[in-house]
Amino acid sequence: MGEPVKSLRVGVIGAGKISGQYTKTLLGIPYLPVTSVADLSPERAAEVAAQHPGARAESVQQLLAADDVDLVLNLTIPAVHGEIALAALAAGKHVYNEKPLALTVNEGRSVLAAAAGGGLRVGCAPDTVLGTGIQTARALVDAGRIGAPVAATAFMTTPGHERWHPDPEFLYRPGGGPLFDMGPYYLTSLVHLLGPVVSVTGVSSRPTDSREIGSGPRAGTRFDVEVDTHVAGILVHASGAVSTLMISFDVWAARLPRIEVYGSRGSVSVPDPNQFEGQVEVFTAETGAWEAVEPSAGYRNGGRGIGIADLVQALSGEPHRASGEVALHVLDVMQTLLQAAQEGRSRPITTVVDRPAPINGLI
């Protein structure tokens, strides 16, 4: 990756579990120095700040007012993603949100409008789609190796994150659930692979109203489930391709593929979209067999936060790939899918987004 047009000094709001993965990535990118860290827990903020040379732990208000913070990395809980993003934009900072972009499409639109009004950028996870797994699979699709794309499947199944997460309640409140927590990885990948979505049909269920924490000091504590935990849907892409989606916190074991794309002359097996790398395989009518494909595109050795580097690279005028616009479209798909499930009918997607530019070759 070449040197960008400029560097951005990063202020991190939220020092929870995911912050460690961002820390590992940002420490390896000299033009993205972390200067400030804020968290509801001053102790956690201090722990993360200590990992970044010269960074300080301070309050959210102090961070937003700081002259040496150009971009806010928003790692707060989903319920306040939009609120923190709007505050950062009002303070004149670029923003990179953890997923989802916001709790609702209307809130997400407000975030993008505020950025546009201030001449600022909004990025949003997941940036795993920029890794060699998804980008190599996309290169095969774009090159016509499987003919014209016809359909895709995407499956994410687990019995629930409360087995390993010591504080899982937020995952079962609005802004959480399997669709809002894990869906962005799969839906963003489908947008990169097949383009934007124009309509959805869905069903959802909530088999249990409470769950039990399985690890950590609060193991055995029960908590309420406030969202549906099994979601299935049909997505119609603008290209005409149709994707089948199942995202669940209610499946103990399955032998389903993560993502597969089906074309008129073959199929592509796509690796776990929650990871940056993974084995891509292709089956074509000509070969009649699955073949492993070597990585050919994407960020090598990617880690969470590489989307911020991609944003900086694009500051000269190009659109960045892990963008707020893509995240808003994915949020629209998720929100509309749940509405369609409640109403028992198909619903249109109101947001329009361009398919992000591919990464040509390995970076």
N, C-alpha and C positions, 0 to 999 in steps of 0.2 A: 504494500500500500504506500503510495507516494505521499510526500509531505502535503498537507492541505493548504488552502489559501490562507487560513488563519487558525489560531488555537482558540479554544473556548475553556474558560475556567468554570469548573463544575461545583455546584452546591447540591449536596444530597439531603433530601428530606425523607426520612424513614430509614432506620438502621436495623430493620428486622432481618429475618432469615435470608431473604433473597439478596440482601445488600452484599453479602460475602462474594457472590458470583460476579457482581458488577465490580467490586473492588479488585478482584483478580484480573479482570480485563483492563480496567482503567489504569492500573499500575503499569501496564505494558504499553500504554499509548501516551507518549510524552506531551503531545499537544492537547491532552484532555486532563490537566491537573485538577485534583479535587482540593478546594480551598476551604470548604465549610461543610459541616454535617450537623443536622438538627433531627431530634427525635423527641417523642413524648417522654422518653426515659433519658435523662442527661447521662446516665452511666453508659447506656448503649451508644449514644452519640459519641461519647469520649472514646469508647473502644474502637469504633470505626474510624474516627478522625486520627487516632494514633497510628493507623496503618498507612496513612497518606502523609508523606513528608510535608510539614508546614501547615497542614490543615488544622482547623480549630473546631471545637464543639460549641454550638451556640443555639439560641432559640430560633424558631421559624421566622419570627419578625426580624431578628438581627440578620439572618441569612438573606432574606428578601431585600433588605436595605443595603446589603454589602456591595461596595463598588467592585470587588474582585470576584464576583459571581456573574458569569455571562449566561449560564444555562442551569436550570434546575432539573435535577434527576429526581423524579417524583416516585418514591417507593413506598408510599403510604398505603393504607388499606383501600380497597376499591371504593368504599362508600364516600371517600373524600378526594378521589383522584381529580374530579372536575373542579372542586373548590380550590384545591392547592394549585392546580394548573392556572386557573383564572387569576389567583393572587400573584403568581409568579409572572404571568404576562402583564398584569397591571404594573408590576415593578420593573418592567422593561427587560425581562429575562426570556430567553428561549426556554422551551420545555421539552423534556423527554419523559413520558409517562410509562409506568408499568401498565400492563393490560388489566382491565379494559380501559379505554380512553376516558369514560365517564359512566355514570349509572344509567343515563337515558340518552337517546338521540338528541333531544332538545338541548340538554346540557353539553353534549359533545359539539353540537353546532355553535353554541356560545363560545366554547374554547377556540374553535377554529376562526370564528369571526373576530374574537379579541386579538388573535395572533395576526390575522390579516390587517386589522386596523393599526397595529403597532409595527408592522413590517418584521414580524418575528416568525420563527419556525417552531412547529410542533411535531415531535416524533413520538412514536409509541411502540412498545413491545407488542408482539414478539419479533425479535430480529433473528431468530433461529432460521427463518426463511431465507436469510442471506448466506447461510452456510452451504457447504458442498452437497449436502443431501438433497435439499429441495431444488437448488439451482442446477445440479446435474440432471435431475429428473426433468426439470423444465426444459433444459437444452435438448433433451431427447424429443420431448413433445413438440417444441418449436421447430426442430429439424425435420419433422415428419416421419420419424422412425416408426411410429405406430399408426400412421395415416391420420385421418381427421379425427380429433377427439370427439367421443360420443358420450361418455359417462365417467363417473368416478365414484368410489366408495371411501368413506372415512369413519374409522371406529376408534373410540377411546373408552376403555372399560377398566374399572377398578372398583373395589368394594368401599373406597372412601379414604380421604387423606387423614381422617382422625386416628387411624392406626399408628401413624408416625409423627404427625404434627402435634407439638405440645399445646398449642393454642389455636385449635381449628374452627372455633365458632364463626369467625368472619367468612369462612368458606361455605357456610350454610345460611347466610343472610343475603338480602338483596345485594346484587353485585358479585355474588359468589355462585355456588352451585356448579355442577360439572360444565354447564354450557358457558358461563361467564369466566370460570376459572381456566378450564382446559380448551374450550371451544375456540378461542382466538388462535391457538397454534394450528388447528386443523382448518379453520375457515380462512385464515390468512394464506395458508398454503394453497388452498383451492383457488383463491383469487389470483395468486401468482401463477398457478398452473393452467387455469382455465378462464380467467377473467372474472369480471364482476357478476353479481347475482341480481336477477330481476324479479324473482318471486319465490316464495317458500310455502310449504305445507308442513305442519308438524303435529306431534303428539307428545305428551309428557306425563309423568306420574311422580308421586311422592309416597313410596311404600311405607315409610315410617316417619313419625313426627319428632323423634328424638334419637340421638346417637351418644356414644360413650367414648371419651378420650382414652386412647390406648397406650400412650407413652408419656414420659415426663412426670413432673411433680404432681400434676393434676390427674393422673391416670385413674380411671374409674368414674370421673365426673360426667354426668349426663347433661346434655344441652339440647335446646330446641332446634328443629330443622324448619326453616322458614321459606325454603324454595324447593322447586321440583328437582329431583335428583336423578331422573332418567329422562332423556330427551332424544327423540328421533325425528328426522325431517327429510324432506325432499327439496333440493335447491335447483332452480332452473337458472342457468347462466345466460348472459346476453348472447353468447356464442351459439346457444341451442343445446349445449351439453347439459346433462342432468346428473347431479351428485346426490348420493344417499348418505346420510349422516346419522351416527348413533354415538351419543356422549353420555356416560353413565357412571354414577357412584354406587351402583347397586349390583355389579357383576363381579363375582369372586374369581372366575377363571374363564378365559375364552381363547380361541385359536384364530382370531380374526386378524386380517392385515391392518396395518396402521392406515395407509392410504394406497389405493391403486387407481390408475387412470387407464381407461379403456378406449382404444381407437379403432378405426375401421380396418386396420391391418396389424393390430397387436396390442400389447398392454405394457404398462410400466409399474413396477413395484417401488413405492416411495418409502424411505425410512421414517422413523419416528420424528415428527415435526417439532417435538419438544427438545430435540438435540440438533446440533449444528452439522453433524456428520452422520454417516450410516451407509449401508450397502444399498445401492440402486441396482435393480435388475430390469431387463427388458425381454419381452417375448414377442417375436414377430412371426407373421405368416410364412416368411421365407425360411427362418431358422427352425421353427416348430419346437423351440425349447427356451427355457429361461436362461439368460446369460448375465453374469455379473458385469457391471460397467464401472470403470475407473472414474474417480472424480475428474470433472472437466470444467467446472464453473463454480464460483462462489468464494467466500472468504475462508481460507484454510485456517485451521486452529482457531475458529471463531469462539467467542464467549459472549455472555450477556453484557450488552453495552456497545457491541460492534455497530449497532444501528446509530449510535451517537457519532461514531467515527464516520459513518456513511453520510450522516447529516452535515458534518463539518466539510467533507469533501464536496458537497453539493452547494455550499454557500456562494459559489461563484455564479450561480444562477440556475442550475439544474434542479429538478425535483429530487428529493431524497426518497429512498425506497421504503423504509420503515416509517411511513408518514402518518400524520394525524388524519389525513383524508382516507387512507386505507383503513385505519383503525375505526373511523366513524362509520364507514361502510360495513365493516365486520360487526360493529355494535348494532347497527340497523338490522343486519341479518339476524343477530341473536335476539334482539328485542321483538322483532316481527315474528320470528319463529315461535317464541313463547306465546305471543298474542294469537297466532294461527292455531296453536295447540289448544288454547282456551276456547277459541271460537269454533273449532272444528272445520276450518275452511282455509283455502289458499289466500295469501295476502301478498300484495306487491311490495317491493323494496323501493323506498323513495329516494335514497341517495344514489348518486352516480359517481363512479370513480374510474380513472384510467387504470388499466393493468400496469403495475409497476415495471419499470425497465428491467430487463434481465442483467445479470452480471456475466459479462462475456469473458470467459477464461477464469483462471484461478488467480486470486489476489492474496 
